[in-house]
Amino acid sequence: MRVTVPQNKMFEAWNAKKMGLGSNLTREQIAHYQLHKVRQTIKLAYGNSPFYRKLLKNFVSKEINCMEDLQQIPFTTADHLREQARQFLCVSQSDISRIVTSDSSGTTGEAKRIYFTDFDQELTIDFFQHGMSTFLKRGDRVLILLPGERVGSVGDLLIKALERAGVVPILHGLVQNIPKTVEFMVQERIDSLVGIPIQVLALARYAEMTKKAIQLKSALLSTDHVPDVIIQELIRVWGCQVFEHYGMTEMGLGGGLDCEAHEGYHLREADLYFEIVDQRGIPVPDGQEGEVVFTTLTRQGMPFIRYRTGDLSRFLPDPCSCGTILKRLERIIRRKDGLVFLKSNTFFTMSDLDEKIFAVDGVIDFTVTVDSLQQATQLDVSVWLLGQSNEAAERALWDALYGVPALVQARKAGQLSVSVKIICSKDTFFPSAPKRRIMELKDS
Ligand SMILES: [Zn+2]
């Protein structure tokens, strides 16, 4: 007899099935499964990866009898990955079917390279299929606003996943020309889309300005942090549900996603074990903020053990109103390296600016440079606006900037000067990279 799982329980049911468990999943069962898998990952990495053989040489003799014992194991960092990516491999290069090169920020300036076998890519497709199925219906037409031309790229994996879910994927790629993409959305009669938050915001604002009717049921925002103001704007313009996906390439692209209650990401616990640690690297109790650290439980080509993500968040201790047993992570709004300190010893983040600047009507993108080499810190903001520049927009932008407490404080103390440049364009391209950051000029 086929049992139908309600849509809000589908993600939990998928995790349970992968863990070899049935319905009525308990935290004890999950802990037991994860401990067993963590041990397997340590064994795989120590036995096959030159990097982990060296890193773990003083630790493998220590028994991991409970998750607290895992604290004896040293962290893996993004710098390790930048410097020694190939040393991480547990398989031969010929077994690698996809290499993802990710951003080249960080102390060394080297790019990160993350390797996947066919088996590892299959894990991602499976996660995408079951994650997307929690809010899509069979036959839905889903626009993919992520790169997907190359085999194994995020868009390509998503196409495979959606096809398996009985959904119609429509690949578009990143938005380059807003009017053209909006036209495409109308023609293709899309029900849902997956895209980068600011790109989707621009489409919504342009569609509203030009009165293009788009009947969107849902949007999934991915790749960069998601400002609350963008969610609210998409709901206002399109009346759609807005879901968030959390993940990074190192996690095998996906870490978790939220449900209809929109109360934090439900974690992909069958494939990943998450910890939140304080500045000293010690795990904090649920509810307390710290850095997100994860260990892969099922990856074969390039497993990660206690990988420091640099993302700051916390586990939400109360159960989600959907009733899932899966752990919840609060939305990521800050990164450890994303705090910009001013001379008055206050700081602000891209997220602080996003919430204020994107609240201004017509804004579709902005870039920020902070020059701390001057006597008074110089903050230069360039804002891309749909339509005409006007006095009201300019005033709203200044108000937005001085809605950020750290900026007001530094300016009052005579330690900050600010310039705002407004750029109006009709066809519009996006100056920002998919992951947006504040550019800082300072003494190293
Ligand atoms: Zn939920």
Boltz pocket constraint, residues with backbone or C-beta under 6 A from the ligand:
constraints:
  - pocket:
      binder: B
      contacts: [[A, 258], [A, 259], [A, 260], [A, 261], [A, 262], [A, 263], [A, 264], [A, 266], [A, 320], [A, 321], [A, 322], [A, 323], [A, 324]]
      max_distance: 6.0
